[in-house]
Amino acid sequence: MNVLNRLLKILAFVILAAVLLFTAYTYVVLHWSYSTGERAGYVQKISKKGWICKTWEGELAMVNIPGSLTEKFEFTVPEDAVAEKINQTMGEKVSLTYEQHVGLPPGCFGETGYFVVAVKTLPLKDKDAKE
């Protein structure tokens, strides 16, 4: 009986240590960004997705050279206020500021590792207006 109690205590300690390590790892990868940057283009879509954990997922169409194929940038928006700003700028040329988080556990953190943290509307240049 004494051996059984000792094994249960060891098992409980191992489970608790694993949960604490996973929590610490998740905290670090969510609050430390691998890279940051900006992407410019037109937001094609943004929607709140997920069965249990709803996250804002979007797609930015980037046109680099007139006549070339558009490149798509898929992103996740963690904050509702930023998602609302993006919704208000649909159809306009925008610049999205993002942070890339690598190594996130799958689940409730979004479908991509690119978290948009800010959005700003860009003015159309004369060259863009002529197209």
Backbone as CSV, one residue per row, in Angstrom:
resi,resn,N_x,N_y,N_z,CA_x,CA_y,CA_z,C_x,C_y,C_z
1,MET,0.819,-1.206,0.000,0.000,0.000,0.000,0.857,1.262,0.000
2,ASN,1.947,1.211,0.766,2.846,2.345,0.850,3.496,2.623,-0.505
3,VAL,3.815,1.568,-1.259,4.422,1.709,-2.585,3.417,2.333,-3.555
4,LEU,2.152,1.932,-3.443,1.113,2.477,-4.300,0.923,3.982,-4.062
5,ASN,0.906,4.383,-2.803,0.785,5.818,-2.484,1.972,6.604,-3.024
6,ARG,3.131,6.018,-2.903,4.342,6.688,-3.387,4.293,6.840,-4.914
7,LEU,3.845,5.804,-5.622,3.720,5.873,-7.081,2.690,6.910,-7.506
8,LEU,1.573,6.999,-6.778,0.547,7.996,-7.091,1.072,9.417,-6.896
9,LYS,1.886,9.609,-5.844,2.469,10.932,-5.608,3.448,11.303,-6.726
10,ILE,4.255,10.342,-7.145,5.202,10.592,-8.224,4.456,10.899,-9.518
11,LEU,3.414,10.121,-9.803,2.608,10.344,-11.006,1.951,11.723,-10.973
12,ALA,1.407,12.109,-9.832,0.783,13.426,-9.696,1.810,14.534,-9.905
13,PHE,3.018,14.344,-9.374,4.077,15.335,-9.548,4.477,15.459,-11.022
14,VAL,4.614,14.336,-11.710,4.996,14.353,-13.125,3.921,15.044,-13.965
15,ILE,2.656,14.745,-13.701,1.558,15.386,-14.435,1.534,16.887,-14.170
16,LEU,1.689,17.280,-12.917,1.705,18.701,-12.563,2.884,19.415,-13.224
17,ALA,4.049,18.789,-13.235,5.225,19.386,-13.867,5.008,19.544,-15.378
18,ALA,4.393,18.545,-16.010,4.122,18.622,-17.447,3.148,19.753,-17.756
19,VAL,2.118,19.891,-16.949,1.140,20.968,-17.157,1.804,22.331,-16.964
20,LEU,2.629,22.480,-15.954,3.320,23.753,-15.722,4.301,24.076,-16.852
21,LEU,5.029,23.081,-17.342,5.948,23.309,-18.458,5.197,23.707,-19.727
22,PHE,4.091,23.044,-20.009,3.282,23.377,-21.178,2.726,24.792,-21.061
23,THR,2.255,25.168,-19.892,1.732,26.513,-19.662,2.823,27.564,-19.853
24,ALA,4.009,27.312,-19.310,5.118,28.252,-19.453,5.543,28.361,-20.916
25,TYR,5.614,27.242,-21.615,5.983,27.244,-23.038,4.976,28.051,-23.858
26,THR,3.682,27.818,-23.626,2.636,28.536,-24.354,2.713,30.035,-24.076
27,TYR,2.937,30.409,-22.835,3.060,31.824,-22.479,4.222,32.473,-23.235
28,VAL,5.360,31.786,-23.278,6.545,32.345,-23.933,6.305,32.518,-25.432
29,VAL,5.773,31.502,-26.114,5.599,31.635,-27.574,4.491,32.618,-27.928
30,LEU,3.540,32.864,-27.049,2.505,33.863,-27.310,2.991,35.291,-27.079
31,HIS,3.939,35.471,-26.171,4.390,36.818,-25.821,5.752,37.176,-26.412
32,TRP,6.372,36.264,-27.124,7.643,36.532,-27.790,7.425,36.313,-29.276
33,SER,7.753,37.297,-30.084,7.529,37.146,-31.521,8.839,36.807,-32.213
34,TYR,8.741,35.879,-33.137,9.889,35.443,-33.935,10.292,36.531,-34.910
35,SER,9.290,37.176,-35.517,9.565,38.291,-36.426,8.386,39.255,-36.407
36,THR,8.651,40.474,-36.841,7.593,41.472,-36.977,7.756,42.121,-38.345
37,GLY,6.664,42.680,-38.849,6.743,43.323,-40.146,5.427,43.922,-40.566
38,GLU,5.395,44.371,-41.806,4.183,44.955,-42.381,3.957,44.366,-43.762
39,ARG,2.700,44.206,-44.105,2.305,43.765,-45.438,1.240,44.731,-45.934
40,ALA,1.323,45.094,-47.211,0.360,46.036,-47.788,-0.428,45.351,-48.892
41,GLY,-1.681,45.739,-48.999,-2.544,45.190,-50.041,-3.995,45.465,-49.716
42,TYR,-4.864,44.596,-50.230,-6.304,44.739,-50.042,-6.825,43.524,-49.289
43,VAL,-7.554,43.766,-48.208,-8.120,42.658,-47.432,-9.228,42.019,-48.263
44,GLN,-9.065,40.734,-48.556,-10.055,40.014,-49.351,-11.184,39.490,-48.479
45,LYS,-10.799,38.967,-47.320,-11.830,38.434,-46.432,-11.320,38.429,-45.006
46,ILE,-12.264,38.506,-44.101,-11.985,38.351,-42.679,-13.237,37.762,-42.051
47,SER,-13.051,36.742,-41.269,-14.207,36.093,-40.638,-13.789,35.473,-39.317
48,LYS,-14.777,35.320,-38.463,-14.560,34.687,-37.165,-14.845,33.209,-37.344
49,LYS,-13.840,32.362,-37.086,-13.948,30.933,-37.362,-13.684,30.109,-36.105
50,GLY,-14.144,28.875,-36.154,-13.818,27.921,-35.104,-15.042,27.257,-34.519
51,TRP,-14.873,26.016,-34.116,-15.982,25.270,-33.494,-16.176,25.711,-32.053
52,ILE,-15.118,25.707,-31.296,-15.221,26.067,-29.870,-14.543,27.417,-29.627
53,CYS,-13.289,27.525,-30.028,-12.527,28.765,-29.867,-12.638,29.566,-31.159
54,LYS,-13.327,30.674,-31.126,-13.509,31.523,-32.301,-12.331,32.490,-32.416
55,THR,-11.711,32.505,-33.603,-10.628,33.441,-33.867,-10.907,34.148,-35.187
56,TRP,-10.409,35.366,-35.317,-10.544,36.125,-36.554,-9.451,35.676,-37.510
57,GLU,-9.844,35.223,-38.688,-8.910,34.773,-39.715,-9.151,35.601,-40.971
58,GLY,-8.082,36.014,-41.642,-8.250,36.855,-42.812,-7.239,36.559,-43.896
59,GLU,-7.447,37.232,-45.010,-6.606,37.058,-46.183,-6.369,38.424,-46.825
60,LEU,-5.117,38.738,-47.073,-4.727,39.992,-47.696,-4.182,39.688,-49.091
61,ALA,-4.722,40.352,-50.113,-4.227,40.206,-51.484,-3.161,41.263,-51.716
62,MET,-1.951,40.801,-52.028,-0.837,41.723,-52.259,-0.529,41.747,-53.746
63,VAL,-0.611,42.913,-54.355,-0.280,43.082,-55.770,1.046,43.815,-55.825
64,ASN,2.073,43.120,-56.283,3.404,43.727,-56.315,3.645,44.512,-57.597
65,ILE,3.382,43.896,-58.723,3.603,44.533,-60.018,2.301,44.440,-60.797
66,PRO,1.841,45.536,-61.408,0.605,45.461,-62.191,0.697,44.377,-63.268
67,GLY,-0.341,43.568,-63.364,-0.382,42.485,-64.328,0.129,41.165,-63.794
68,SER,0.757,41.175,-62.611,1.258,39.924,-62.047,0.180,39.282,-61.173
69,LEU,0.391,38.027,-60.853,-0.556,37.329,-59.988,-0.480,37.888,-58.572
70,THR,-1.618,37.887,-57.915,-1.634,38.374,-56.536,-1.117,37.284,-55.605
71,GLU,-0.431,37.714,-54.586,0.037,36.803,-53.559,-0.882,36.970,-52.357
72,LYS,-1.261,35.865,-51.737,-2.153,35.937,-50.581,-1.355,35.807,-49.296
73,PHE,-1.710,36.640,-48.348,-1.116,36.604,-47.012,-2.228,36.260,-46.038
74,GLU,-2.160,35.077,-45.453,-3.180,34.656,-44.487,-2.724,35.066,-43.093
75,PHE,-3.682,35.565,-42.304,-3.333,36.091,-40.994,-4.429,35.809,-39.977
76,THR,-4.061,35.966,-38.710,-4.964,35.828,-37.580,-5.001,37.162,-36.839
77,VAL,-6.180,37.539,-36.365,-6.316,38.780,-35.594,-6.754,38.399,-34.178
78,PRO,-5.885,38.550,-33.186,-6.235,38.132,-31.833,-7.182,39.078,-31.087
79,GLU,-7.250,40.346,-31.501,-8.073,41.312,-30.770,-9.271,41.760,-31.606
80,ASP,-10.436,41.793,-30.978,-11.666,42.200,-31.662,-11.602,43.638,-32.178
81,ALA,-10.942,44.528,-31.438,-10.864,45.938,-31.856,-10.089,46.076,-33.167
82,VAL,-9.018,45.317,-33.328,-8.237,45.366,-34.574,-9.046,44.753,-35.710
83,ALA,-9.770,43.673,-35.431,-10.614,43.046,-36.456,-11.701,44.004,-36.929
84,GLU,-12.241,44.789,-36.024,-13.264,45.779,-36.392,-12.667,46.856,-37.300
85,LYS,-11.444,47.302,-36.993,-10.784,48.296,-37.852,-10.542,47.722,-39.244
86,ILE,-10.150,46.460,-39.318,-9.923,45.826,-40.615,-11.238,45.746,-41.385
87,ASN,-12.328,45.387,-40.699,-13.645,45.332,-41.344,-14.040,46.692,-41.912
88,GLN,-13.695,47.760,-41.221,-14.039,49.107,-41.680,-13.222,49.542,-42.890
89,THR,-12.072,48.906,-43.130,-11.212,49.301,-44.247,-11.299,48.335,-45.431
90,MET,-12.298,47.471,-45.453,-12.447,46.531,-46.573,-12.571,47.311,-47.873
91,GLY,-11.844,46.876,-48.905,-11.891,47.541,-50.199,-10.879,48.655,-50.351
92,GLU,-10.208,49.035,-49.285,-9.197,50.084,-49.337,-7.817,49.446,-49.235
93,LYS,-6.820,50.139,-49.751,-5.452,49.659,-49.624,-4.997,49.904,-48.190
94,VAL,-4.497,48.849,-47.547,-4.112,48.943,-46.141,-2.727,48.369,-45.924
95,SER,-2.163,48.713,-44.795,-0.922,48.126,-44.319,-1.226,47.423,-43.003
96,LEU,-0.912,46.143,-42.936,-1.140,45.369,-41.724,0.194,45.154,-41.015
97,THR,0.253,45.521,-39.750,1.436,45.260,-38.932,1.201,43.935,-38.218
98,TYR,2.181,43.029,-38.334,1.992,41.698,-37.769,3.193,41.256,-36.939
99,GLU,2.946,40.267,-36.099,3.986,39.582,-35.345,3.865,38.099,-35.683
100,GLN,4.997,37.474,-35.996,4.975,36.047,-36.289,5.357,35.273,-35.036
101,HIS,4.498,34.337,-34.666,4.743,33.481,-33.512,4.944,32.053,-34.000
102,VAL,6.111,31.500,-33.703,6.460,30.159,-34.161,6.329,29.181,-32.999
103,GLY,5.823,27.992,-33.291,5.760,26.938,-32.285,4.529,26.959,-31.409
104,LEU,3.478,27.650,-31.853,2.246,27.671,-31.064,1.595,26.297,-31.061
105,PRO,1.072,25.880,-29.930,0.335,24.618,-29.923,-0.955,24.764,-30.737
106,PRO,-1.372,23.711,-31.430,-2.605,23.807,-32.219,-3.818,23.985,-31.316
107,GLY,-4.833,24.629,-31.850,-6.050,24.792,-31.057,-6.586,26.199,-31.105
108,CYS,-6.685,26.807,-29.962,-7.417,28.062,-29.804,-6.603,29.322,-30.087
109,PHE,-5.450,29.214,-30.718,-4.618,30.398,-30.927,-4.681,30.933,-32.346
110,GLY,-5.471,30.327,-33.209,-5.600,30.785,-34.579,-5.022,29.785,-35.559
111,GLU,-5.381,29.978,-36.826,-4.939,29.053,-37.865,-3.556,29.381,-38.409
112,THR,-3.091,30.609,-38.218,-1.777,30.996,-38.733,-0.899,31.462,-37.584
113,GLY,0.368,31.613,-37.870,1.295,32.147,-36.880,1.494,33.643,-37.012
114,TYR,0.772,34.268,-37.978,0.902,35.701,-38.218,-0.237,36.432,-37.531
115,PHE,0.063,37.138,-36.445,-0.940,37.846,-35.656,-0.899,39.326,-36.015
116,VAL,-1.983,39.834,-36.597,-2.066,41.245,-36.959,-2.375,42.050,-35.701
117,VAL,-1.538,43.067,-35.436,-1.696,43.875,-34.230,-2.127,45.305,-34.532
118,ALA,-2.018,45.727,-35.812,-2.426,47.086,-36.173,-2.738,47.134,-37.665
119,VAL,-3.575,48.113,-38.028,-3.934,48.323,-39.432,-3.986,49.814,-39.695
120,LYS,-3.495,50.217,-40.882,-3.626,51.619,-41.267,-3.961,51.681,-42.752
121,THR,-4.775,52.653,-43.103,-5.177,52.860,-44.488,-4.065,53.589,-45.223
122,LEU,-3.777,53.135,-46.441,-2.752,53.767,-47.251,-3.396,54.615,-48.341
123,PRO,-2.821,55.782,-48.624,-3.368,56.593,-49.718,-3.035,55.961,-51.059
124,LEU,-3.919,56.137,-52.010,-3.654,55.651,-53.364,-2.677,56.604,-54.031
125,LYS,-1.673,56.056,-54.679,-0.725,56.892,-55.427,-1.307,57.133,-56.802
126,ASP,-0.813,58.144,-57.512,-1.297,58.451,-58.858,-1.172,57.251,-59.774
127,LYS,-0.077,56.510,-59.646,0.142,55.333,-60.473,-0.950,54.289,-60.224
128,ASP,-1.345,54.094,-58.950,-2.390,53.140,-58.600,-3.748,53.607,-59.109
129,ALA,-3.995,54.892,-59.101,-5.290,55.426,-59.502,-5.543,55.269,-60.993
130,LYS,-4.486,55.240,-61.807,-4.628,55.130,-63.250,-4.993,53.720,-63.694
131,GLU,-4.723,52.708,-62.866,-4.958,51.313,-63.255,-6.408,50.951,-63.284
